[in-house]
Amino acid sequence: MILSARDWLENIRALPLAGRVRIMNVCGGHERSITMAGLRGALPQNVELIPGPGCPVCVCPEEDVSHAIQLALHAGVILVAFGDMLRVPVNGPKSEPRSLEQAKAAGADIRPVSSPQEAVKIARENPQWPVVFFVAGFETTTAPVAAMLIEGIPDNLFLLLSCRLTWPAVAMLLDSGKPGFDALVAPGHVATVMGPEEWAFVVEQHAIPTAIAGFTPVSLLAAMYSVLRQLIEKKFFLDNCYPEVVRPGGNATAQAQLKQALQISDANWRGIGIIPASGFALATRFERHDARKKFGAFETGRHKRVGEMPPGCDCARVVLGKIYPNECKLFGTACTPRTPVGPCMVSEEGACRIWRSTGARVPPSGVNARN
């Protein structure tokens, strides 16, 4: 029997929940679906949904964005990047461009792309120019980049890589001793590539119920029902509520390409700090395409808050699930989708952008993620 979203809601409402339950949804796509479908308002008041660290644009290091800006302005390159990255602000002097969008307005040749193939096409069409592909993303974005490298890219195409693995951020929250959530809804698109087994550590090492979900209300509600029932029965396991796409072992071809083209490295997450083994770097065989090695670093010491969020911005605490977006004092006033101050208001997967764009203003029942 196939259950509808209404069926899952009725099942959830029938559960004998003893008190408040905090469920973290890791994925920015999940947060968008939850907010647009109004699931927070439909769930019992004691079920709290907390947005987690699932937006690669939000955690891309400020110094990487600054490096891309300086390359575009001063290295004589064509710089291409996914569209969201063009509006991410950095902590630079007001007299200088503080986003790729502003650098483009100042004359730099910066072009938005929607796929690695577009970057390859631009490089082939402009053989006389070095082309730098500034790429930020999680595993699902990184896998096509790895495939692009293995298939072969033009000699004039270089990568400024700022890609991250998802699970180490969750592991960091759990290892902190105060994770701030009782159950986890894991990202279905990441599990599609990397396999659902990657999330087993949440259950096995931390005794926290976990379910993998897709992006429909039906899949999300099924995952929420699963983890809530696990909590009630005190029988914790990893549940796959996205079986039509997520298979045991994941996508073996994509994983093999990631291993061939890239290597795992420690990585900085904006506003959070270094998370061990949470980033991707080019494998030795592709280092000739490393923009950092080709063009060198640009001086960013003049920036007073390198690596931090802008003054007054609480994006880091939003990403870590410690506050809701509307609890940032800049939310909806100085910081809006039209005039973003922090990265969480830029991306379509940023919690602040999602909340503001869909009209969400206050957490349900006045609760917040800190308590």
Solvent accessible surface area in square Angstrom, and as a share of the most:
residue,aa,sasa,rsa
1,M,210,0.94
2,I,169,0.86
3,L,43,0.22
4,S,53,0.34
5,A,30,0.23
6,R,175,0.64
7,D,42,0.22
8,W,45,0.16
9,L,24,0.12
10,E,93,0.42
11,N,52,0.27
12,I,1,0.00
13,R,136,0.50
14,A,82,0.64
15,L,27,0.14
16,P,102,0.64
17,L,32,0.16
18,A,116,0.90
19,G,37,0.36
20,R,96,0.35
21,V,15,0.08
22,R,50,0.18
23,I,1,0.00
24,M,1,0.00
25,N,2,0.01
26,V,1,0.01
27,C,4,0.03
28,G,4,0.04
29,G,3,0.03
30,H,0,0.00
31,E,3,0.01
32,R,77,0.28
33,S,23,0.15
34,I,0,0.00
35,T,21,0.12
36,M,134,0.60
37,A,48,0.37
38,G,38,0.36
39,L,8,0.04
40,R,30,0.11
41,G,73,0.70
42,A,29,0.22
43,L,9,0.05
44,P,32,0.20
45,Q,145,0.64
46,N,46,0.23
47,V,4,0.02
48,E,1,0.01
49,L,1,0.01
50,I,0,0.00
51,P,3,0.02
52,G,14,0.13
53,P,1,0.00
54,G,5,0.05
55,C,7,0.04
56,P,21,0.13
57,V,12,0.07
58,C,1,0.01
59,V,0,0.00
60,C,1,0.01
61,P,3,0.02
62,E,0,0.00
63,E,49,0.22
64,D,15,0.08
65,V,0,0.00
66,S,1,0.01
67,H,18,0.08
68,A,0,0.00
69,I,2,0.01
70,Q,13,0.06
71,L,0,0.00
72,A,7,0.05
73,L,51,0.26
74,H,126,0.56
75,A,28,0.22
76,G,45,0.43
77,V,7,0.04
78,I,4,0.02
79,L,0,0.00
80,V,0,0.00
81,A,0,0.00
82,F,36,0.15
83,G,38,0.36
84,D,50,0.26
85,M,2,0.01
86,L,17,0.08
87,R,64,0.23
88,V,0,0.00
89,P,23,0.14
90,V,8,0.04
91,N,18,0.09
92,G,12,0.12
93,P,46,0.29
94,K,175,0.74
95,S,106,0.68
96,E,55,0.25
97,P,34,0.21
98,R,80,0.29
99,S,6,0.04
100,L,0,0.00
101,E,84,0.38
102,Q,89,0.40
103,A,0,0.00
104,K,95,0.40
105,A,92,0.71
106,A,68,0.53
107,G,65,0.63
108,A,12,0.09
109,D,57,0.30
110,I,0,0.00
111,R,78,0.28
112,P,75,0.47
113,V,8,0.04
114,S,93,0.60
115,S,30,0.19
116,P,9,0.06
117,Q,108,0.48
118,E,64,0.29
119,A,0,0.00
120,V,14,0.08
121,K,119,0.50
122,I,22,0.11
123,A,1,0.00
124,R,155,0.57
125,E,103,0.46
126,N,23,0.12
127,P,99,0.62
128,Q,127,0.56
129,W,121,0.42
130,P,36,0.23
131,V,0,0.00
132,V,0,0.00
133,F,0,0.00
134,F,0,0.00
135,V,0,0.00
136,A,7,0.06
137,G,1,0.01
138,F,10,0.04
139,E,0,0.00
140,T,40,0.23
141,T,40,0.23
142,T,0,0.00
143,A,9,0.07
144,P,52,0.33
145,V,0,0.00
146,A,0,0.00
147,A,19,0.15
148,M,7,0.03
149,L,3,0.02
150,I,54,0.27
151,E,134,0.60
152,G,37,0.36
153,I,23,0.12
154,P,23,0.14
155,D,121,0.63
156,N,24,0.12
157,L,0,0.00
158,F,14,0.06
159,L,1,0.00
160,L,0,0.00
161,L,11,0.06
162,S,3,0.02
163,C,0,0.00
164,R,17,0.06
165,L,10,0.05
166,T,3,0.01
167,W,82,0.29
168,P,5,0.03
169,A,1,0.00
170,V,0,0.00
171,A,16,0.13
172,M,58,0.26
173,L,7,0.03
174,L,10,0.05
175,D,105,0.55
176,S,71,0.46
177,G,60,0.58
178,K,178,0.76
179,P,36,0.22
180,G,22,0.21
181,F,5,0.02
182,D,41,0.21
183,A,0,0.00
184,L,0,0.00
185,V,0,0.00
186,A,0,0.00
187,P,1,0.00
188,G,0,0.00
189,H,48,0.21
190,V,1,0.00
191,A,0,0.00
192,T,37,0.22
193,V,17,0.10
194,M,42,0.19
195,G,0,0.00
196,P,13,0.08
197,E,92,0.41
198,E,37,0.17
199,W,0,0.00
200,A,22,0.17
201,F,25,0.10
202,V,0,0.00
203,V,20,0.12
204,E,135,0.61
205,Q,133,0.59
206,H,51,0.23
207,A,59,0.46
208,I,16,0.08
209,P,1,0.01
210,T,0,0.00
211,A,0,0.00
212,I,0,0.00
213,A,0,0.00
214,G,0,0.00
215,F,67,0.28
216,T,77,0.44
217,P,47,0.30
218,V,57,0.33
219,S,9,0.06
220,L,0,0.00
221,L,0,0.00
222,A,13,0.10
223,A,0,0.00
224,M,1,0.00
225,Y,37,0.14
226,S,12,0.08
227,V,0,0.00
228,L,0,0.00
229,R,114,0.42
230,Q,3,0.01
231,L,41,0.20
232,I,60,0.31
233,E,81,0.36
234,K,160,0.68
235,K,139,0.59
236,F,71,0.29
237,F,100,0.42
238,L,50,0.25
239,D,37,0.19
240,N,47,0.24
241,C,23,0.14
242,Y,35,0.13
243,P,77,0.48
244,E,112,0.50
245,V,61,0.35
246,V,2,0.01
247,R,128,0.47
248,P,114,0.72
249,G,39,0.38
250,G,19,0.18
251,N,67,0.34
252,A,79,0.61
253,T,90,0.52
254,A,11,0.08
255,Q,40,0.18
256,A,43,0.33
257,Q,41,0.18
258,L,10,0.05
259,K,163,0.69
260,Q,86,0.38
261,A,0,0.00
262,L,7,0.04
263,Q,84,0.37
264,I,92,0.47
265,S,39,0.25
266,D,91,0.47
267,A,9,0.07
268,N,33,0.17
269,W,0,0.00
270,R,1,0.00
271,G,36,0.35
272,I,41,0.21
273,G,28,0.27
274,I,116,0.59
275,I,5,0.02
276,P,96,0.60
277,A,46,0.36
278,S,0,0.00
279,G,1,0.01
280,F,13,0.06
281,A,33,0.26
282,L,9,0.05
283,A,15,0.11
284,T,103,0.60
285,R,135,0.49
286,F,11,0.05
287,E,53,0.24
288,R,160,0.58
289,H,5,0.02
290,D,21,0.11
291,A,0,0.00
292,R,85,0.31
293,K,130,0.55
294,K,115,0.49
295,F,48,0.20
296,G,29,0.28
297,A,95,0.73
298,F,55,0.23
299,E,123,0.55
300,T,27,0.16
301,G,57,0.55
302,R,103,0.37
303,H,12,0.05
304,K,196,0.83
305,R,79,0.29
306,V,58,0.33
307,G,16,0.15
308,E,80,0.36
309,M,11,0.05
310,P,11,0.07
311,P,91,0.57
312,G,35,0.33
313,C,17,0.10
314,D,34,0.17
315,C,5,0.03
316,A,17,0.13
317,R,95,0.35
318,V,3,0.01
319,V,6,0.04
320,L,23,0.12
321,G,5,0.05
322,K,96,0.41
323,I,1,0.01
324,Y,0,0.00
325,P,0,0.00
326,N,38,0.19
327,E,50,0.23
328,C,12,0.07
329,K,156,0.66
330,L,30,0.15
331,F,23,0.09
332,G,18,0.17
333,T,101,0.59
334,A,56,0.43
335,C,10,0.06
336,T,27,0.16
337,P,31,0.19
338,R,207,0.76
339,T,77,0.45
340,P,25,0.16
341,V,37,0.21
342,G,0,0.00
343,P,0,0.00
344,C,1,0.00
345,M,1,0.01
346,V,2,0.01
347,S,3,0.02
348,E,85,0.38
349,E,49,0.22
350,G,0,0.00
351,A,11,0.09
352,C,7,0.04
353,R,47,0.17
354,I,5,0.02
355,W,2,0.01
356,R,68,0.25
357,S,71,0.46
358,T,57,0.33
359,G,42,0.40
360,A,27,0.21
361,R,100,0.37
362,V,113,0.65
363,P,13,0.08
364,P,30,0.19
365,S,68,0.44
366,G,64,0.62
367,V,38,0.22
368,N,23,0.12
369,A,3,0.03
370,R,129,0.47
371,N,109,0.56
